[in-house]
């Protein structure tokens, strides 16, 4: 590795570690060996991130590797902290959301997956089964969202759409608190049941299984809300009006002894897709996913590492991840 590159990586590692502290769980930030080279050299684009890291001066969590570049404007970042493991007592960041206060929807949820977070120490939260948005409801309002932005009624009720988890309940069974937080309304997006319980659930299970491949897996997921052509319809009205995304996506960054590996899933929100469909059909590289979503993923990586892992061919990605 070139001396300048080593120096840049060491400086970035020190800054992030200092900003996040021990309870941020970024244990792997200083391991930044590039996993390979793209088939074609990357060319400059909107998503080249040599100087596009999030400003973490006011919110240390924004320096975490799972974060994309925050859009800002009418959006706010909600960071959910809690006990992460009931047996070990580990505490820290559970998952984070960028919430658009005008659209009344999340742009993404992002989180980490590693061994101690995936222990099965509790069962899936059951709630009281109602739609009252009380703290003990199955889908409560998010207490970390400013009160003026919370729902007054549940727009999912009677809509025919599932409350689709973005940070999955199944990925947060190491503690009661972390599982409970995944049921917040800010972590929900409308999904057709056959999609939610079918191909999307299979993608989530596949991502869950990939934690065995990596020391840590950084995940950013969501549905399309920023362009009218990428929204199917709206549910509810007024403060309770929410969009139904036309597409859903997952951006994944895995770290192992060889370095970083990245890939994406992009899939139409359709109930007609077979749950047994070949998942490789929906794989893409991160640069392609950025062009489709308008989101700059993994912007806190060193720029040269980001360009390398995000521009690999899909064939190379399939070989690395399957």
N, C-alpha and C positions, 0 to 999 in steps of 0.2 A: 504494500500500500504506500502511496506517495506521502512524503512528510507533511505537506500542506493539508492533505486529506485527513491524516491522523490527527493533526493539530485541531482542525475544524471539528472533528468528531468529539475530541476530548473536551473542547470548550462547550459545545452544545450539551454534552452529557452533564458537565458540571452545573450549567445553568438550570437544566431541567430538574436535576436532583435537588438543587437548592430551592427551587420554586415549589416543588411538590411535597417534599418532606417524606418521612418514613411512612405515613399513613396513606400516601397516594398509590402505593402498590406498583410503582414503575420500577420494578426490580431489574429490568433488562435493558434499560435505556442506553447503556454504554456499549452494547454489543451490536456493532453496525457493519459487519462484513457483508459486502455485496454478494448476493447469491448467484450471479451470472451476468451475462451481457445480452441485450436485446438483439434480435436478428437484424434489425436496422437501427442505426444510431438515432437517438431521440432528437427531434427538432423542436425549437422553441414553440411554446404554446401558451394558452391562457393559464394552464395548470402547472407550468414550471414553477417550482416553489423554492428557488434559491434564496429568496428574501420574502417568503410568503407565510412564515410561521405565525401562529396566533399570538396576539399580544396578551401575555399572561400576567401582566403587572398588577391587574386588579383581581384576577381570578386564576389561581395557580393551576387549577384543573385543566385549563385550556392548553397547557403545555404537554398534556398526556398524548401518547402516540395514537390512541384510537380516535382522537378528535380530527374532524375535517376542519377546513377553514370556515370560521363562523361568519354567516352572512351579515348579522347585525341588523341595523335599521329597526324594523318593527319586531325583531326577534329578540328573545332573551334566552340565556342558557340556564337550565335548572340542573344542579348537581345533587344527586341523592347519595348521602352518606348514611352508613348504618353499621351494625355488627354484621360481618360477612360470613362468619363461621361460628356456629353455636358451641362447637367443641373446643376450638382453639382460642376463641375470644378475639380473633382478628377483626379489626375495624378498618374502614376506609371508604373509598368511592365505590358505590354499587353500579350505577349507570348514570349517564347524563343525557339530557334532551335539549335540542334547540326548538323552542316553542314560538311560533309565529302568532303574535297577539291579534293581528288583523284577520288572518285566515282561520284562527282557532284550531290549529293543528300543529303537530310536531313535524319538523323537517327531517329529523333523524333521531335515533337513539344510538349511543355508542357506549361500549363497555369492553372489559377485558375478560378473558377466560384462561384460567390456569388451575392446577391440581386442587388447591385448597378451596377454591370457589365451587368446585363441581362435586364435592362430597354430598351424599344423600343423608342429611341430618334432620330433615323435616319433610312434611308432606305439602302438597299444593294447597295454597290458601283457598278457603271455601267461602268466606264472607257470610252474609245473611241472605244472599241470593236475590236481593232487591235492586231497584233502580233509583233509590232515594239519594244517592251520592253522599251518604253519611260515612263516617270513618270506618264503620263495620260493614258497609255494603260490599258486594262482590267486586264492584268497580268504583272505588271511592274517588272523590276529587283529590288532586295532588296538593297536600298541605304546604309544599315548598313552592308552589306557583302563587304569585301575588293574588290576593282574594278577588281583585277586580277582574281577573282573567279566568276565574273558575266557572264551570258550568252550573247553571241553575236547574236544568233538567238534563236527563241523559238522552242525547240525540239518537243513540243507537236503538232505543226502545221502539219496538214495532216497525223498524226499518227493514227487517229481513237480513241485515248484515251482522256478522259476528264482531265482537270486540277482539280485534286481532292484535295480540301481543307483538311488540317489536323487539324488546328485550324479553326473551322467552322465560316463562315461569320455570320450565324444565332446566334452564341453565343457572338457576338461582335457588337451589334446594339445600345449600349448606347452612342457611339460617332462616328462621321465621321472618325476621325483618326484611332481609333481602328479597325473599319470595313475595312478601306482602307488597313491597314497593313496586314490583312488576305489574301489579293490578291497578296502579294509578291510571286515571283517565288520560294523562299526558303520554302514557306508553301505549295507548290504543289507537289503531287506525281501522276503519271499516273494511272488512274482507268478506267476500262471498264464502259461505261455509265450506263448500266443496273445494275451494282454493285454500282456505285457512287450514282445514283438516287433511288436505291432500298434498299437492305438490309443494306448497310452502312449508308444511310440517316436515316433509321429507328433506327439504333443503336445510331446515333447522337441525334435524337429527344428523345430517351429514356434517354440518359445521360443528356440532357437539362432538362427533366422533373424531374430528380433526385435532381436537385438543391433545390427543395421544401422539400427534406428530410433532408438536411444538412445545417449547418451554412456556410460551405465552402466545395467545391468539388475541389480536386487537380487532374488534368488530364494529362496523358502522352500518346501520340498516334503516330503511324507511320506505316511504311511498312518495310518488311525485305529486307536489302541491303547487309548484311555482309557475306553471304554465297552464292556461285554460284548456289547451288541447290534450294535456296529460291528466285531466280530471274527468271522471265519468259523470258525476252528478254531485249534488250537495244534500246532506241530511239536516233536518232541523231548521231553525231560523234565528235571526238576531245573534245574540251572544252565544247561542247554542248551535249555530250553523257550522257544519264541518264538511270538508271535501272527501270524496271517495276517490282514491288514486287509481289511475289507469294502469300504472306500472309499479312494481316493487323491486327493490334492489338490496344487495348485500355487498359490502366492501370488506375484504378480509386481509389482514397482514399477520403472517405467522413468523415467529422467530425460533430458530433452532441453532445447532452448533455451526451450521454453514452460513448463517446470516438471516436476512429477511427474504420472505416470499410473499407475493401479493396476487390476489385475483378477485374477480367480482362475479356476481350473479345479477342478471337483468331479466325480468319476466313480466309478461302481461298479466294483469289482474283479471283472470277469466276462470269461470267455473267449469269450462269445457276441457281444460287441460287435464289429461289423465294423471292421477297421482303416481303412476308407475312410469311416467315419461322419463327419458334419459336426461339426467341432470346436466350432463356435459353440453347439451344443446343451448343452455342458458349461461354458460361460462363466457367471460370476457376479461380483457385486461383492465386495469384500473383507469388508464387513460381513456379507453373507450367509455367506461362507466361515467367518467367525469364529463365527457362530451354529451352524454345522454341526459345526465341529471343537472349539470351546471354546478356541481359541488366539487371542491378541491379536497380530495381525500388524503389523509396521512400527511398533511402539510407540515407537520413538526419533524418529519424526517430530514436529515441533511439532504440538500437538493440533489446531489449526484446520486445518492442512494435511492431517493424517491424516483428519479427519472429512470434508473436502471430497473427497479422492480415493477414499476407501473407500465412499462412499455414492452414487456416480454410478449412474444407471440402466444396466441391461445394454445397452440400445440405444445409449447414449452410449459405453459401453465398446467395443462392437463397432465403432463408427465410428472410435474412436481407435486400435484395435489391429489391425484387419483391413486 
